[in-house]
């Protein structure tokens, strides 16, 4: 089945220690998104790629970076995690074509910062 | 820019009872509307979507929603809920056919009680 895969599902890192979360997709979609979701809140968009074009949300902290080396993979790098960065991180994709912009989500990576 | 309101942050309901989760949006243009469900520690899964055509949309798991343009609403309904429907439900709006402006509501926590 075509899908969005996120690894690992659970990640523990230390305060200030860089961490990378990964996302891959077999849907061959043009657009990939990274969201941060804290407890009992809606997902908050951090940034997205339309093909190789990177789009950063205005309020995304500089501590968060992303890479998309090819269509299938996208990475979220947190350079110096703080306690406030503990959250669920969701990767999503969409076709980028006409159709309303439906997004397909991965299972998420829950990040704990100790 | 569009916005989404989900007036009820929590909705408790007994098993086999009907439920309605409310969603209202504001936008100056035509919109595309979505309902997603999120089970604990999982990603978001699409329940249903409205792009055009019939205002009554049927989705997975017995859910349906009705688009009301005059009231700018897209309420989600199910005639008889199950324990397994306990989850967080997010309404989302896109003003762009390509998904470039995709906004989530704050979510409604549905708790189905035995």
Contacts between the chains, C-beta under 8 A, distances in Angstrom:
chain1	res1	chain2	res2	distance
A	4	B	43	7.5
A	6	B	43	7.8
A	31	B	99	6.8
A	40	B	88	7.9
A	40	B	107	7.4
A	40	B	109	7.4
A	41	B	106	7.1
A	41	B	107	7.3
A	42	B	90	6.1
A	42	B	104	4.2
A	42	B	105	6.5
A	42	B	106	5.2
A	42	B	107	5.4
A	43	B	44	7.2
A	43	B	90	7.8
A	43	B	104	5.8
A	45	B	102	7.7
A	88	B	41	7.7
A	90	B	43	5.6
A	90	B	44	7.1
A	92	B	43	7.8
A	92	B	44	7.7
A	94	B	99	4.8
A	96	B	98	6.0
A	96	B	99	7.1
A	97	B	98	6.8
A	98	B	97	4.7
A	98	B	98	6.4
A	99	B	51	7.0
A	99	B	97	6.9
A	99	B	98	8.0
A	99	B	99	8.0
A	100	B	32	3.4
A	100	B	34	7.6
A	100	B	49	6.4
A	100	B	51	4.7
A	100	B	94	5.7
A	100	B	97	6.1
A	100	B	99	6.8
A	101	B	32	6.5
A	101	B	94	4.3
A	101	B	96	6.1
A	101	B	97	7.1
A	101	B	98	5.9
A	101	B	99	1.9
A	101	B	100	7.1
A	101	B	102	5.3
A	102	B	34	6.6
A	102	B	46	6.4
A	102	B	49	6.0
A	102	B	99	7.2
A	103	B	44	7.7
A	103	B	99	6.8
A	103	B	102	6.6
A	104	B	46	7.7
A	105	B	36	7.8
A	105	B	43	3.7
A	105	B	44	4.4
A	105	B	45	7.1
A	106	B	43	5.2
A	107	B	42	5.6
A	107	B	43	4.7
A	108	B	41	7.3
A	108	B	42	6.7
A	108	B	43	4.9
A	110	B	41	6.7
